[in-house]
Each structure stands twice: as C-alpha cells, then as structure tokens.
Amino acid sequence: PRDGVRLSLPETVVSSKVISIPRLNDSELASAISWQAEQHIPIPPEELSLEYEVLYRPKKNEQALMRVLLVGVRKQIIAQYLSVFSQIGIEPEHVETQMLSVLRSLHFVPEDPTTLVVHFGASSMNLLMMHQGELQFVLSQLNGGQLLTKTLEQRVGLDAVQAEQYKRTYGLRTDQFEGKVGQALLPALQVLFAEVKKAIQFFVSQHPQASVERIVLSGGSALLPDLVQYVATELGTEVLIAAPFATASGEIPEKINQPGMIVCMGLLSQTK
C-alpha cells in the first residue's frame, strides 16, 4: 500500500476535552489517564480509542494544576476510515483531529492575544480557544456552510447549485443582488454565531481578568463575502482570515482558498 498519507478526523466524530488535574509525571499520568477518560469522554471504555497530550505541566514547586488534552473516538469510526483507505491501497501513517491540524497551522505562542479560532467548514463549525498560547477548549456544532446553502434554497427559491454559487459570489454584500442573498443568510448566521457568543461568555466566566481580543476565521466558508465585517460587528473584536501559507515557501496561487487548506497544511507540518 501507498504510505506517507496523513488523515484528519472531523471534530464531529471526536470527543475532545481539556482537563485540569494535579501535577503527575509521565508514568503516573499514563496510569491515571483511563480513569480520567471515563469521567470526561462519553464513550464506553471498551469502544474507546484514546490519545492525550500534556498542554501544561507546572514545576514541582508550583501550586498550579497541569492541563491535559484528551481526544477520544470510537474504535469503529477509525476502523471505517481505515477500511475506506485500504480499499484504494492507502495506509495512513498518522491520524489526528482536524482542530489539532488547525492549531499546528496557526503557530500560537504565549505572547499572542487571546484568540478564538472559528473553523467554519461545510458541515460543522468548530471553535478553538487560545489563551497565553495554550489551548483552553474545543467545541463543535453540527451546522456549517451547507446550512447557509440550504437557507438560500428555501428563502430565495434557488436550486442547490445556484444557491452555492450565489452564496460564494454575493455572501453578505448589500451592494449586490439588492442585498437579497445577505438578508436571506442572516437568520442562519445568527444561529451559528450565537454559539460563538456562548463560547466567549464561557471563557470569560472562567477567566474574569481576560477578554477575547481576536477572532481568526478558518475553513472553506471563511471567505464568505463580507463575513469578516459581520463577525466584527457581532462580536466587537478584531477579525482575521487564517493564512496558513504565510510561512510557506514557493509560489502560492493567488486564488487559492487559504483558510480552506488549513487542515492540510497542519497535517503536512506534522512531524513523526
């Protein structure tokens, strides 16, 4: 089989949780991790494939808790993905979640402002909160760009192909198509970004002295026309489009959907 292939699982089939626990060394953590997973990952132990990563481990004389990212997925899900690749002669050498790929692409450091990454994909919207360069939580909801397309079909009376084209061409612009596309999209966007507001409120409740200073939009739907302006107005903060090729070498096509390629770039930069 062909090798060198890396696979990223959608967050909707994964359960991710950042936990805070007393400081443990590596061997102690390895012994305790199964019990921690039972408390935080809603998958039966016999069905669970679990990975974990230490995000922060305090020094021995510090009173702070260590932070660990738990990532769980049902073994059956992984088997299904691997089976599909096996049928076409491919054996993935590495499997991770999409949000870990996104995180690697963005190269966060402790000096960065508190940032909420909104990964706006076709079938889901995933949220990744970063504070002082550390992952705080990952949240996922099951609606994304396809919801906007279906909304246009219903509210403007377009077929699926037309709705997708109008969405990408006109988006939220008020100076095109009499603003009808944007008006039709607003109710769906308000539903999606209500969850974003809840995520921000949750973070602030956990960190009263902090505030979300920046939103980074990634995913294929991040380039919806005038989405940046909409999000900036709704959330009252700076909004940027992810540029995963910013540090890449070589010639980059001008019209490439950079935020839509962020998962691929994260997988590409993964080291064994």
Secondary structure, DSSP 8 states (H G I E B T S, - for coil): -B---EEEE-GGG-EEEEEEE----HHHHHHHHHHHHHHH--S-GGGEEEEEEEEE---TT----EEEEEEEEEHHHHHHHHHHHHHTTB--SEEEEHHHHHHHHHT--TTS--EEEEEE-SS-EEEEEEETTEEEEEEEES--HHHHHHHHHHHH---HHHHHHHHHHHTT-SSSGGGHHHHHHHHHHHHHHHHHHHHHHHHHHH-TT----EEEEESGGGGSTTHHHHHHHHHTSEEEE--TTTT--S---TT--TGGGHHHHHHHT---
